[in-house]
Amino acid sequence: MGNEESVFFSRVLTELTLSFHIIYATIGVGVPLMIMIAQWVGIRKNDEHYILLARRWARGFVITVAVGVVTGTAIGMQLSLLWPNFMELAGQVIALPLFMETFAFFFEAIFLGIYLYTWDRFDNQKKHLLLLVPVALGASFSAVFITIVNAFMNAPQGFDLVDGELVNIQPLVAMFNPAMPTKVAHVVITAYMTSAFILAAIAAFRLLKGSDHVYHKKALFLTMKLGLIFSIGAAVIGDFSGKYLAEYQPEKLAAAEWHFETEGEAPLMLYGILDGQEVKYAITIPYALSILAHSDPTAEVIGLNDFPEDEIPPLYIHYLFDTMVTIGVLMIMVSGLYWLGRHMRWRFIHSRWYRWLIVAGGPLTVIAIEAGWWYAEVGRQPWILRDIMKVPEAATTSGHVDTMLYLFATLYLILGVGSVVVLRRMFRNNPVEREIADREAEVREGTRKGGDHR
């Protein structure tokens, strides 16, 4: 296998691993917050349905955590095996956030285990709720620290480059680089948004399949409300991300928007087909790119023709950007209409077609997350460490990467199918109606015994 083939298979394997891992990682970051909010609402409203909601979500969450551990370990291993030159160059800089990510995960896992084990050992639900705080914080901070590594790759700083080596390393300066605030905020809040819409899709699906239990209606209302809040937040942070790109990675913004000539009053191009440097069939929004980049409709936006040809990212990232934005706007509309419809008592939000739209929102937001990560990673090309090291320079020269690709693809197939099968059996064998009936019986028995004791 030649060097070019090694680079190609290394890129494919890394993309496959990240694409698979990001699904479980997103759920791993977002669901703990959903569990904590559901239990808090249940305590505040004295509503057993929300308490049970937290309990059932927590059970399913354990399965996704287990798979996430495997794929996260695979990413760490592949960094060293597939990109040894990058790790040799930048390993000292990214070691601190990688260690802190591992610590945050173990912090989350320890308290998650205690939380699950002590469900029936707390008379006071408020004390039990406190165990979820470190779980949610650990999950979110694990995303923060691993995203800091990615941010450093986009905006490396905190070192001196001497004879091709990074020296005088300042880890904290490297961690708090210009890309960090917008990247971290966007990753965390979109994880919350995606998790909310996945859980909403499950609730809507159960209602469509004939279960008219109020438990599912409450789950749908809570998750759609949270999804609306976080999707609006993601849109706001997306605006800040555009301004970051305009200042620090203008070639990425220009490639995403097929913006070739430097000009003021720059329009935003949505969709379309690229023919040379001519964009056909696109929806053009006047001044929008200048506003996105600089909050000024007349501001000048740098075009692709001002950059060396070998430093321009692949132009297909335009479609990834459009996919991400389109789904994000759609979910704001779907959840916004649902929330407004609840208050205005519009009947159509309870119709089958609207609930199917909510069900579709679950996989659509996962697609948006995938498109967003592909856009982030491909948009940095040809660099693995921007302006310092290009991807071919970082890759292994091993001739066995293709074999690794087939083996890991098989592993991910087994993990993906296995996790779906286990989750389906877990909830099919423990329907919510049975759990609610059992819980009500426990409460009645406890009340009767308390009365007898008195």
Secondary structure, 3 states (H helix, E strand, C coil): CCHHHHHHHHHHHHHHHHHHHHHHHHHHHHHHHHHHHHHHHHHHHCCHHHHHHHHHHHHHHHHHHHHHHHHHHHHHHHHHHHCHHHHHHHHHHHHHHHHHHHHHHHHHHHHHHHHHHCCCCCCCHHHHHHCHHHHHHHHHHHHHHHHHHHHHHHCCCCCEEECCEEECCCHHHHHCCCCHHHHHHHHHHHHHHHHHHHHHHHHHHHHHCCCCCHHHHHHHHHHHHHHHHHHHHHHHHHHHHHHHHHHHCHHHHHHHCCCCCCECCCCEEECCEEECCEEECCEEECCHHHHHHHCCCCCCECCHHHCCHHHCCCCCHHHHHHHHHHHHHHHHHHHHHHHHHHHHCCHHHHCHHHHHHHHHHHHHHHHHHHHHHHHHHHCCCCEEECCCEEHHHHCCCCCCHHHHHHHHHHHHHHHHHHHHHHHHHHHHCCCHHHHHHHHHHHHHHHHHHHHHHC
